[in-house]
Amino acid sequence: MTPDPVDLWVIPTDQPDPVVHRLRTLLDPGERARADKDALIGRRFTVVHGVVRLLAAERLGLHPAELAWRYGPHGKPEPAVDDGRVQLSYSASGALAVLAIADGRQVGADVEELRDERVAARIADRYFPRAEAEFVARAATPSARAARFTRLWSRREACVKAYGGRLVQGFGLPLAGPSPLRLDAVGGLGEGPCQVRDVPVPGPFHAAVAAVGDRPFEVRRRYWSAHLISEQASSLT
């Protein structure tokens, strides 16, 4: 069976002023208002949401500024002009974001900056299945504990986002083990199976992509850079 392709765009969110200003012109009024609430967070927000518009619009054959969103019960976005053919999920953490795009298949993507190992251990002990909390605690070094936790957390977020659910619904999912993983049952999130893969990304980050359904999928990792703005926008005018 030929795997379904899932494009995962890796997006650096710290960009120079001209890039931020150009991407801001693509946002809708609500997005601009949210970006204006905080200087640093607003810059990164502008980059993430502007690039998501560019890439989603390119897939749909629209101009980015024309793209409108509809949202699921827990905030998962979909293009309002589409019939579900294009599915996407995005995530941002610190100076990095990721965007997964697939055709006709529910997907979830998450990226997480490496957590402080003390915080990681507390969260794992409180929220993870007991076997996973012990797996995190048994790591030989603080950095290894942080890495184990962050990897499991990014997998959990990706699975939840694939279904458009709430994070609390994913706390009990068994997500330890080598990538890729297959979950035949996902509890209250919906019907399984769900498959999840780790995706290497640069810097102190872990990323994961999840896809709902039985068919295998492959991740095509791609890197977004500012020189693509003019190229992508001009191709849609």
Backbone as a ProteinNet text record, in pm:
[ID]
protein_1_A
[PRIMARY]
MTPDPVDLWVIPTDQPDPVVHRLRTLLDPGERARADKDALIGRRFTVVHGVVRLLAAERLGLHPAELAWRYGPHGKPEPAVDDGRVQLSYSASGALAVLAIADGRQVGADVEELRDERVAARIADRYFPRAEAEFVARAATPSARAARFTRLWSRREACVKAYGGRLVQGFGLPLAGPSPLRLDAVGGLGEGPCQVRDVPVPGPFHAAVAAVGDRPFEVRRRYWSAHLISEQASSLT
[TERTIARY]
84.4	0	88.6	62.2	142.1	109.7	208.8	180.3	120.2	30.7	-21.8	85.9	107.5	205.5	147.2	223.2	191.2	308.7	283.5	387.9	400.4	521.1	545	642.2	591.4	673.3	732.7	862.6	934.4	958.7	913.2	906.9	980.6	1094.2	1158.1	1072.9	1040.5	947	1014.1	1145.5	1215.7	1264.7	1195.2	1221.9	1247.8	1320.3	1347.7	1221.4	1229.7	1114	1044.4	1115.8	1044.7	960.8	1008.7	933.5	808.5	824.5	709.9	604.8	648.4	553	481.4	552.8	488.5	386.4	420.8	327.1	206.8	226.5	114.8	5.3	42.8	-58	-151.1	-112.6	-195.2	-296.6	-279.3	-365.6	-501.5	-601.3	-732.3	-733.6	-835.6	-836.2	-824.3	-889.8	-880.6	-740.7	-673.1	-535.7	-442.7	-462.8	-377.7	-399.2	-522.9	-550.5	-481.1	-482.1	-412.5	-261.7	-207.9	-64.1	-21.1	-108	-72.8	-69.7	-109.7	-119.2	16.6	117.9	249.6	355.3	462.5	560.2	628.1	698.8	773.2	678.9	581.6	487.2	410.5	379.1	305.6	383.6	513.1	595.6	592.7	612	612	473.1	370.8	233.7	210.4	256.4	239.5	307.2	428.5	501.1	427.5	389.2	321.9	194.4	108.5	-22	-11.5	84.6	105.1	155.2	251	305.1	200.3	123.1	15.7	-80.4	-113.5	-201.2	-136.7	-9.2	60	54.3	87.9	100.2	-35.8	-132.1	-265.9	-331.1	-315	-373.4	-311	-180.6	-113.8	-173.3	-201.8	-259.9	-401.1	-473	-611.7	-628.1	-519.4	-528.7	-594.6	-577.6	-633.8	-522	-558.7	-465.9	-471.7	-358.9	-358.8	-456.5	-470.8	-561	-707.5	-739	-877	-916.9	-820.9	-848	-920.1	-1032.4	-1107.3	-1106.7	-1124.5	-1118.2	-1252	-1276.4	-1380.6	-1311.3	-1373	-1305.1	-1392.9	-1328.1	-1397.5	-1434.5	-1501.4	-1548.1	-1437.3	-1314.6	-1202.7	-1094.8	-1133.9	-1045.6	-961.8	-976.6	-895.8	-942.5	-849.2	-889.8	-902.1	-992.7	-1002.7	-1031.2	-985.8	-1022	-1172.9	-1233	-1378.1	-1428.7	-1343.3	-1386	-1373.4	-1319.4	-1287	-1391.6	-1400.4	-1494.8	-1429.5	-1315.8	-1242.2	-1131.6	-1115.5	-1010.2	-872.8	-850	-721.6	-734.3	-656.2	-653.9	-519.3	-520.8	-395.2	-394.8	-275.9	-256.1	-124.2	-121.1	3.8	27.8	154.7	197.2	319.1	334.1	450.4	501.5	632.7	697.1	824.6	830.9	949.8	975.3	1095.2	1137.3	1112.9	1027.9	1003.1	854.8	806.9	670.4	672.2	566.5	549.8	406.3	389.5	258.1	250.5	152.4	128	8.9	21.9	-86.1	-101.4	-226.2	-255	-382.4	-399.8	-520	-617	-732.1	-840.2	-814.6	-726	-696.1	-668.7	-732.9	-712.5	-568.1	-503.5	-366.3	-351.8	-249.7	-214	-63.6	-17.3	126.1	156.4	271.3	311.9	462.8	508.5	650.5	662.9	762.4	783.6	930.1	956.6	1092.2	1124.9	1248.8	1291.4	1255.8	1186.5	1141.3	1250.4	1243.5	1327.7	1295.5	1397.7	1374	1295.3	1307.3	1231.3	1082.5	1051.2	911.9	859.9	942.8	903.1	866.8	949.1	923.8	793.2	765.8	642.1	519.6	524.7	409.1	387.9	496.9	485	424.9	470.8	422	273.7	228.3	88.2	-5.5	38.4	-55.2	-30.5	90.9	119.4	74.4	47.6	29.5	149.6	127.1	232.6	358.5	343.7	461.2	542.8	476	548.2	615.1	548.1	610.2	736.9	732	850.4	958.9	919.3	1015.2	1090.6	1019.1	1084.3	1177.3	1131.6	1210.6	1335.8	1335	1448.9	1563.2	1543.9	1650.1	1775.4	1890.8	2016.5	2061	2022.8	2068.1	1950	1964.5	1856.8	1817.9	1916.1	1884	1808.4	1841.5	1769.4	1626.4	1605.1	1469.2	1387.8	1448.3	1378.2	1343.8	1436.9	1413.2	1302.5	1303.1	1198.3	1061.1	1053	925	877.5	966.5	926.1	881.4	949	908.6	768.6	742.1	610.5	502.6	537.2	439.4	404.2	502.8	474.6	391.6	417.1	333.1	189.1	173.7	39.5	-36.9	28.1	-36.4	-73.7	14.7	-13.5	-136.8	-147.7	-265	-393.2	-390	-508.9	-548.9	-451	-480.2	-534.9	-492	-544.8	-696.4	-746.8	-890.3	-962.7	-887.1	-950.4	-1005.9	-940	-990.2	-925.4	-947.2	-888.2	-770.8	-669.1	-548	-578	-670.2	-700.4	-744.9	-802.7	-846	-728.1	-611.9	-495.5	-402.1	-431	-336.9	-316.5	-417.7	-404.8	-353.1	-324.5	-280	-141.8	-120.4	10.6	100.8	196.9	273.6	423.5	465.6	607.7	638.2	765.8	807.9	867.6	925	989.7	888.3	930.1	849	870.1	762.8	624.9	546.6	439.6	351.4	211.9	137.7	-1	-86.3	-191.3	-287.4	-418.4	-460.6	-585.8	-707	-689.7	-797.9	-746.1	-827.5	-785	-884.4	-960.5	-1051.9	-1157.4	-1180.3	-1284.9	-1253.3	-1132.8	-1098.9	-1178.4	-1207.2	-1278.7	-1245.6	-1263.9	-1237.5	-1092.7	-1030.4	-895.9	-898.8	-782.5	-653.1	-598	-496.5	-418.8	-271.3	-202.1	-58.8	19	134	212.5	359.6	425.7	568	642.5	762	853.6	915	939.8	1002.4	1119.8	1241	1355.2	1341.4	1368	1368.8	1492.7	1539.2	1662.3	1642.5	1753.4	1752.2	1700.2	1676.2	1633.1	1483.2	1435.8	1292.6	1266.5	1146	1094.5	963.5	940.1	817.2	759.3	627.7	558.7	442.2	407	291	205.7	74.1	-20.1	-120.1	-167.1	-268	-371.3	-498.3	-607.6	-631.7	-648.7	-682.4	-581.3	-619.5	-541.9	-427.3	-439.8	-339	-206.4	-96	33.8	50.8	137.5	166.9	316.2	363.5	502.4	507	605.3	621.1	724.4	684.1	776.8	813.6	929.4	971.7	1024.6	974.8	1014.2	1044.6	1133.9	1176.1	1131.6	1059.7	1014.2	1118.4	1143.3	1231	1168.1	1216	1150.9	1151.2	1246.9	1250.7	1130.5	1057.2	940.4	817.9	821.2	702.4	660.2	750.5	715	677.2	752.6	728.2	589.6	551.7	423.3	307.2	323.3	215	193.1	299.2	285.2	222.4	244.4	188.2	37.2	-19.3	-161.7	-236.4	-166.1	-231.9	-274.3
-119	0	124.9	214.3	336.2	428.9	475.7	565.3	698.2	752.3	886.7	989.1	1088.8	1192.4	1296.6	1332.5	1444.4	1541.2	1661.9	1764.5	1829.9	1830	1899.3	2013.6	2133.9	2253.6	2293.9	2315.6	2363.5	2512.8	2593.8	2738.7	2809.9	2874	2957.4	3082.8	3111.8	3221.4	3353.7	3355.9	3482.4	3532.8	3632	3683.2	3834.4	3889.6	4033.6	4116	4244.1	4333	4329.2	4338.1	4338.7	4213.5	4099.3	3975.3	3977.4	4020.9	4028.6	4123.7	4239.3	4337.2	4282.9	4211.1	4154.3	4048.8	3963.9	3860.7	3919.4	4030.7	4094.5	4137	4176.1	4219.5	4106.2	3982.7	3868.1	3830.7	3881.5	3841.6	3909.4	3846.1	3911.2	4002.7	4086.5	4183	4116.9	4003.8	3936.2	3887.6	3835.7	3789	3906.3	4018.4	4135.8	4187.9	4185.2	4231.8	4142.8	4013.9	3922.5	3945.6	3969.8	3992.5	4120.2	4218.5	4347.8	4348.1	4238	4235.9	4226.2	4172.3	4154.9	4162.7	4236	4263.2	4136.3	4062.3	3944.8	3833	3802.3	3696.4	3733.3	3862.6	3907.3	3891.1	3913.9	3894.2	3747.6	3660.1	3517.5	3471.6	3520.4	3489.7	3531.8	3651.8	3702.1	3611	3568.5	3479.5	3347.1	3285.9	3156.4	3166.3	3261.1	3267.9	3319.1	3406.5	3450.7	3339	3260.8	3150.4	3040.2	3011.6	2913	2955.9	3084	3134.4	3115.5	3149	3134	2989	2896.9	2758	2693.1	2723.8	2667.4	2725.1	2855	2917.5	2863.3	2841.6	2784.1	2647.7	2567.7	2434.9	2445.4	2551	2566.5	2652.3	2715	2801.8	2934.8	2985.8	3113.7	3213.3	3342.6	3440.8	3428.5	3438.4	3418.5	3508.2	3632.9	3723.8	3685.7	3602.2	3559.3	3439.5	3378	3254.4	3284.4	3216.7	3226.6	3089.8	3091.6	2968	2935.2	2806.3	2761.1	2674.6	2667.7	2603.1	2493.9	2384.7	2275.9	2313.1	2221.9	2251.5	2294.1	2246.8	2279.8	2361.3	2425.5	2522.7	2475.8	2350.7	2306.2	2377	2441	2517.5	2431.1	2470.3	2416.2	2531.9	2524.8	2629.4	2631.7	2749.3	2761.2	2736.5	2754.5	2739.6	2596.2	2508.5	2373.1	2275.6	2159.5	2055.6	1948.1	1979.3	1881.3	1813.7	1850.7	1787.7	1817.6	1942.8	1981.4	1984.7	1903	1898.2	1951.1	2027.9	2083.6	2094.2	2109.3	2128	2199.4	2297.5	2368.2	2386.4	2413	2424.5	2513.6	2587.7	2673.4	2660.5	2666.4	2661.5	2743.8	2852.2	2935.6	2985.8	2960.3	3014.6	2919.9	2817.9	2723.2	2688.6	2670.1	2624.5	2514.9	2435.3	2334	2339.8	2304.9	2297.3	2167.6	2084.3	1961.4	1983.5	1941.3	1950.5	1815.1	1768.1	1640.5	1655	1567.3	1566.8	1460.7	1506.9	1416.7	1326.2	1363	1279.4	1365.9	1334.2	1411.5	1396	1509.9	1508.8	1601.7	1573.2	1659.7	1675.7	1794	1819.8	1895.3	1866.4	1938.9	1952	2066.1	2086.9	2141.9	2094.3	2134.2	2163.5	2279.3	2308.2	2219.9	2176.3	2086.1	2146.7	2071	2119.5	2107	2192.4	2176.9	2041.7	1966.9	1828.6	1821.3	1922.7	1919.8	1939.1	2032.9	2053.1	1929.7	1874.3	1755.8	1640.6	1616.1	1505	1524.4	1647.8	1673.6	1651.6	1702	1686.9	1540.6	1469.6	1327.4	1248.9	1278.1	1205.4	1231.1	1350.6	1384.6	1338.2	1344.8	1327.6	1204.3	1154.5	1044.1	910.2	810.8	674.8	636	553.2	522.5	469.2	382.7	326.6	435.2	534.8	642.5	735.6	765.1	848.2	781.5	649.6	577.3	575	564.7	568.7	701.5	812	943	948.3	903	911.5	825.6	715.9	624.3	672.5	778.2	826.3	857.8	832.2	836.8	977.3	1078	1215.1	1311.1	1431.5	1530.5	1561.5	1574.9	1606.1	1491.7	1368.4	1253.4	1249	1284.9	1289.9	1395.8	1511.9	1618.1	1574.8	1505.1	1460.9	1356.4	1261.9	1160.3	1223.6	1313.2	1378.3	1457	1537.7	1625.5	1545	1434.6	1348.8	1292.7	1242.3	1186.9	1294.5	1413.3	1522.3	1563.7	1573.2	1613.5	1506.8	1379.6	1274.2	1287.7	1314	1324.9	1441.9	1555.8	1672.5	1645.2	1579.9	1551.6	1463	1360.3	1272.6	1348.4	1428.5	1504.4	1602	1668.6	1765.5	1698.2	1576.3	1506.3	1489.7	1471.2	1452.9	1583.6	1690.6	1815.8	1809.3	1730.7	1711.7	1804.6	1771.7	1846	1765.9	1835.7	1769	1667	1696.4	1604.4	1468.6	1465.1	1338.2	1250.6	1310.8	1235	1192	1228.7	1198.6	1048.7	968.5	825.4	744.7	807.1	732.1	671	544.8	480.4	515.9	603.5	659	634.2	549.9	513.6	409	400.1	302	368.1	287.5	343.6	399.9	503.5	562.9	483.8	463.1	508.2	417	473.1	397.1	391.1	290.1	275.6	254.5	335.9	320.6	273.1	152.4	100.9	162.9	208.5	273.9	404.7	508.3	639.7	697.5	611.3	656.8	751.4	858.2	952.6	1044.8	1036.7	1124.5	1090.4	962.1	921.1	777.5	744.8	608.8	594.7	483	454.3	385.4	351.1	372	511.8	544.1	666	626	679.7	651.7	780.5	766.5	884.3	858	960.6	953.1	1070.5	1044.6	1152.1	1208.3	1338.2	1403	1486.8	1459.6	1540.6	1684.9	1778.1	1920.4	1982.2	2094.9	2153.8	2216.3	2227.5	2296.5	2208.6	2270.1	2193.7	2168.1	2099.6	2077.4	1930.8	1887.1	1759.1	1785.9	1712.6	1728.7	1592.2	1589.3	1465.3	1497.8	1400.9	1410.3	1286.8	1306.4	1195.9	1201.2	1084.3	1075.1	970.8	1003.9	914.3	818.2	690.1	593.4	482	383.3	260.3	271.8	359.1	363.6	417	362.2	417.5	559	634.7	768.6	795.8	884.6	926.9	1077.9	1125.2	1268.4	1322.9	1424.8	1494.9	1626.2	1627.6	1745	1852	1973.3	2084.7	2204.7	2290.7	2406	2535.1	2616.4	2744.7	2852.2	2938.6	3053.5	3176.8	3292.9	3418.2	3441.4	3386	3411.2	3349.4	3261.1	3199.1	3289.7	3400.8	3485.2	3536.5	3603.7	3662.2	3554.7	3445	3336.7	3276.9	3251.7	3188.4	3285.6	3409.3	3505	3541.9	3559.6	3601	3490.2	3365.4	3255.2	3245.2	3317.6	3309.1	3435.4	3533.1	3657.6	3651.7
0	0	0	-93	-102.3	14.5	89.1	201.8	155.9	237.1	213.2	246.7	162.4	196.3	291.9	390.8	479.9	473.2	427.6	423	559.1	612.8	739.2	712.4	725.4	708	842.3	844.9	963.2	943.6	1039.9	1021.3	1134.9	1108.5	1210.9	1234.4	1358.6	1385.8	1421.3	1438	1458.3	1322.5	1269.5	1136	1142.4	1046	1046.1	1020.1	1053.1	1043.1	907.1	794.7	665.7	643.3	690.7	674.6	762.6	887.1	978.4	922	872.4	818.4	696.4	610.1	490.9	530.1	625.7	668.3	740.3	808.7	878	781.5	661.3	563.5	521.9	548.7	510.4	618.1	739.5	849.9	841.6	901.9	910.5	1033.1	1049.4	1161.1	1298.6	1317.4	1446.6	1476.7	1375.7	1395	1424.3	1354.8	1381.7	1522.7	1569.3	1705.6	1808.5	1785.9	1878.2	1873.9	1756.6	1743.5	1814.6	1823.2	1880.9	2033.8	2096.6	2242.3	2311.4	2243.6	2304.7	2196.2	2220.1	2114.7	2063.4	2152	2106.3	2064	2150.3	2116.2	1990.2	1976.2	1859.3	1730.3	1734.5	1614.7	1571.8	1667.6	1634.6	1590.5	1655.5	1615.5	1471	1435.8	1299.6	1198.6	1230.5	1138.5	1122.8	1234.3	1226.7	1143.8	1178	1112.9	969.6	944.1	806.8	717.6	767	686.7	668.8	773.2	758	647.9	644.9	538.1	400.8	390	262.5	213.5	300	258.5	234.9	321.2	301.4	175.9	153.6	35.3	-92.8	-89.6	-205.8	-239.7	-138.3	-160.6	-219.3	-180.1	-222.8	-347.4	-393.8	-509.5	-480.9	-357.2	-316.4	-288.9	-282.9	-227.3	-75.1	-5.7	139.9	215.1	171.8	243.2	226.6	127.8	104.7	189.7	251.3	324.3	455.6	476.3	602	668.6	799.6	876.8	940.3	955.1	1047.3	1151.9	1271.3	1383.2	1442.9	1481.4	1548.2	1690.4	1761.7	1898.3	1993.8	1970.1	2058.8	1987.7	1877.8	1815.1	1698.7	1653.1	1540	1412.8	1338	1220.5	1095	1006.5	872.1	777.4	653.1	556.5	536.1	550.6	540.8	399.6	298.8	159.8	111	194.5	149.8	202.3	139.1	179.7	264.5	324	402.4	325.6	198	117.3	173.8	215.4	272.4	424.7	491.6	636.6	684	792.8	842.1	993.3	1046.4	1189.9	1208.4	1297.9	1321.7	1470.8	1501.8	1640.9	1646.1	1754.4	1772.8	1915.6	1928.7	2059.5	2050.3	2125.7	2120.2	1979.5	1929.1	1800	1683.5	1702.6	1594.5	1587.8	1464.8	1441.5	1337.2	1334.9	1230.8	1180.5	1054.7	991.4	912.4	943.7	867.9	776.1	651.5	553.1	485.2	476.4	410.9	329.4	233.1	150.7	202	249.5	285.2	402.3	493	608.1	729.4	841	962.8	1010.6	1036.3	1083.7	1204.3	1283.9	1395.4	1398.7	1431.2	1439.4	1567.6	1625.7	1745.6	1749	1799.6	1825.1	1966.3	2037.4	2176.6	2200.5	2261.3	2305.1	2425.1	2434.3	2541.1	2676.8	2759.3	2889.2	2995.5	3095.8	3213.9	3277.7	3312.2	3354.9	3486.1	3572.5	3697.6	3671	3582.3	3543.3	3471.1	3381.8	3305.9	3398.7	3499.5	3590.9	3667.5	3709.9	3784.8	3697.3	3573.8	3484.5	3448.8	3418.4	3384.6	3500.1	3621.2	3737.6	3761.9	3727.2	3753.5	3642.9	3517.2	3406.8	3318.9	3312.2	3220.1	3280.4	3196.1	3249.8	3335.1	3436.2	3532.8	3464.9	3365.7	3299	3229.8	3173.8	3105.4	3205	3316	3418.9	3472.4	3490.4	3537.8	3430.1	3304.3	3193.3	3193	3214.3	3221.7	3342	3456.6	3579.9	3575.1	3499	3495.5	3406.6	3331	3242.2	3323.3	3263.7	3338.1	3373.8	3295.5	3318	3312.6	3369.8	3359.3	3215	3126.6	2987.2	2920.9	2956.9	2901.6	2953.2	3079.7	3133.3	3060.1	3037.4	2965.1	2823.3	2757.9	2620.3	2613.7	2706.8	2707.3	2728.4	2825	2850.6	2729.2	2672.7	2562.8	2441.3	2415.7	2302.8	2325.8	2446.2	2475.8	2472.3	2519.2	2519	2376.4	2289.3	2151.1	2079.6	2105.9	2048.6	2097.1	2225.8	2284.6	2221.8	2212.2	2152.3	2006.7	1931.8	1790.3	1776.5	1859.4	1853.5	1884.6	1989.1	2027.3	1916.1	1856.5	1751	1625.8	1598.3	1481.5	1491.5	1612.2	1633.1	1666.3	1684.5	1725.8	1866.6	1952.4	2087.4	2188.5	2316.9	2427.3	2483.3	2530.2	2577	2685.7	2774.9	2883.9	2830.3	2710.7	2652.4	2609.6	2599.8	2555.9	2666.2	2791	2898.3	2918.4	2894.8	2919.3	2802.8	2690.1	2573	2596.3	2559.7	2575.5	2456.9	2479.1	2367.4	2378.1	2471	2477.5	2370.3	2335.4	2237.1	2114.8	2027.9	1908.7	1809.7	1739.6	1632.6	1504.4	1423.2	1441.2	1534.3	1592.6	1679.4	1616.9	1656.6	1614	1738	1751.2	1859.6	1798.2	1831.8	1776.8	1845	1969.1	2042.4	2101.2	2093.4	2142.8	2242.5	2307.3	2410.5	2357.8	2434.2	2400.1	2284.2	2230.2	2118	1992.7	1971.7	1851.4	1817.3	1690.1	1644.5	1599.6	1637.1	1591.2	1456.7	1407.2	1471	1446.1	1525.3	1504.1	1498.2	1401.7	1387.5	1413.2	1478.2	1514	1486.1	1434.2	1400.8	1461.6	1514.5	1550.5	1422	1422.6	1306.9	1357.1	1313.9	1357.5	1310.3	1401.4	1368.9	1433.1	1382.1	1436.4	1574	1646.2	1774	1887.5	2005.1	2122.3	2120.2	2016.8	1997.2	1962.4	1994.6	1946.7	1873.2	1765	1688.3	1656.1	1637.5	1602.8	1511.6	1427	1339	1360.8	1371.5	1385.7	1271.1	1229.8	1125.1	1164.9	1142	1176.5	1060.6	1092.6	989.8	975.7	895.6	880.5	781.6	683.6	578.4	632.8	586.2	627.5	574.2	638.9	588.4	600.9	516.2	521.6	537.3	611.3	633.5	536.2	461.1	372.8	442.1	504.5	581.9	486.7	506.4	421.6	511.5	465.5	545.8	477.7	555.2	502.6	531.9	434.3	456.5	392.6	430.9	392.1	241.7	169.6	25.4	-45.7	22.4	-39.7	-39.3	36.5	46.9	-90.1	-158.6	-288.3	-388.6	-388.7	-481.8	-462.5	-335.3	-307.8	-330.2	-284.3	-299.4	-446.1	-521.7	-661.7	-746.5	-709.2	-786.8	-770.9	-673.3	-647.5	-685.5	-743	-779.9	-924.7
[MASK]
+++++++++++++++++++++++++++++++++++++++++++++++++++++++++++++++++++++++++++++++++++++++++++++++++++++++++++++++++++++++++++++++++++++++++++++++++++++++++++++++++++++++++++++++++++++++++++++++++++++++++++++++++++++++++++++++++++++++++++++

